[in-house]
Amino acid sequence: MVLEATMIVLDNSESSRNGDYVPSRWEAQADAVNLIFSAKTQANPESSVGLMNMAGKGPEMLVTLTTDFGKLLDGMHRTKIRGSTHLATAIQIAGLALKHRQNKSQRQRIIVFTCSPIDEDEKNLVKLARKMKKNNVSIDFIAFGDLDPENTKKLEAFNKNIKGGDGSHLEIIPPGPSLLSDHIISTPILAGEGVAPRGGENGGDASGDAGGGGFDFGVDPSADPELALALRMSMEEEKARQEKEGNAGEPAKEPILEDIPEEGGSSESQPLLNANGEASGTADAPVSKPEEEEKRHKEHQGIDKMETDRDDMKDRDNMDTD
């Protein structure tokens, strides 16, 4: 998996108090930070995530690159909602933080949340985009809240000039009943390059299968394994139920008797001799005499004949003597 160092830039301006995103723009960002941190560290345990905000008197570095989510929670807890944003300055500071990362083999990425008007002009943003691209820094924008055409035009110009091999994305998420994190999980920001955005978003006509970042049921198993397992089991149960109903409508098949052996068995399967040493056969067949009995009978017949012949000879001798 990709080894990355990611800086998350939050919009803590007054516009983040708005409640058009559930439960509010600021809390929606906090929930999304949890999702992004989990996705990055689960993809590669050596990936690290940092956190900063960009409103108030100036951008503030809340947490440097770390693998401890508790530090990110503490940083969000210390953040105060105030003032307006300083987008360009925040991106430059995030770039410096990535430049001084400990593991130089990590790819550099900045994820920027913006929900307020952008004060910087388009020309300066394009210049900054080219500079960050030269430094091999990928920048993803998650635009929500104030989606006026002027803001969108500036972000599109920035994204056009920074797109590179590692991928930089612009996701515009309109208000709706769903959580901000639910929208982000189905975007290429977390799903990776080559995955189309959700169907109907950004004017796209992607099918439902393209939504969900290419994951089954639109849920990333690494982000919510219990929900993914429950959806998969539900689908398998429904499939089994449909197969059962289909089989119930078919006529019952008659049993095939070809392979059932006849009662008594075939002669080929019977042994030549039974347990008593006699020739095997059906119960009604006559049983032959044993060989010894026949031999004894023949011997008796031979003895009787010899005795008869001897008696005849005696009688004949007596007659001659007389």
Sequence and secondary structure as in RCSB ss.txt:
>XXXX:A:sequence
MVLEATMIVLDNSESSRNGDYVPSRWEAQADAVNLIFSAKTQANPESSVGLMNMAGKGPEMLVTLTTDFGKLLDG
MHRTKIRGSTHLATAIQIAGLALKHRQNKSQRQRIIVFTCSPIDEDEKNLVKLARKMKKNNVSIDFIAFGDLDPE
NTKKLEAFNKNIKGGDGSHLEIIPPGPSLLSDHIISTPILAGEGVAPRGGENGGDASGDAGGGGFDFGVDPSADP
ELALALRMSMEEEKARQEKEGNAGEPAKEPILEDIPEEGGSSESQPLLNANGEASGTADAPVSKPEEEEKRHKEH
QGIDKMETDRDDMKDRDNMDTD
>XXXX:A:secstr
   EEEEEEE  SGGGG  SSSS HHHHHHHHHHHHHHHHHHH TT EEEEEE BTTS EEEEEEES HHHHHHH
HHH    S B HHHHHHHHHHHHHT S TTSEEEEEEEE S   S HHHHHHHHHHHHHTTEEEEEEE S   HH
HHHHHHHHHHHH  TT   EEE    SS HHHHHTTSHHHH TT    TTGGG    TTTGGGG GGG  TTT H
HHHHHHHHHHHHHHHHHHHHHHHTS       TTS  TT  GGGS SB TTSSB   TTS     HHHHHHHHHH
HHHHHHHHHHHHHHHHHHHHH 
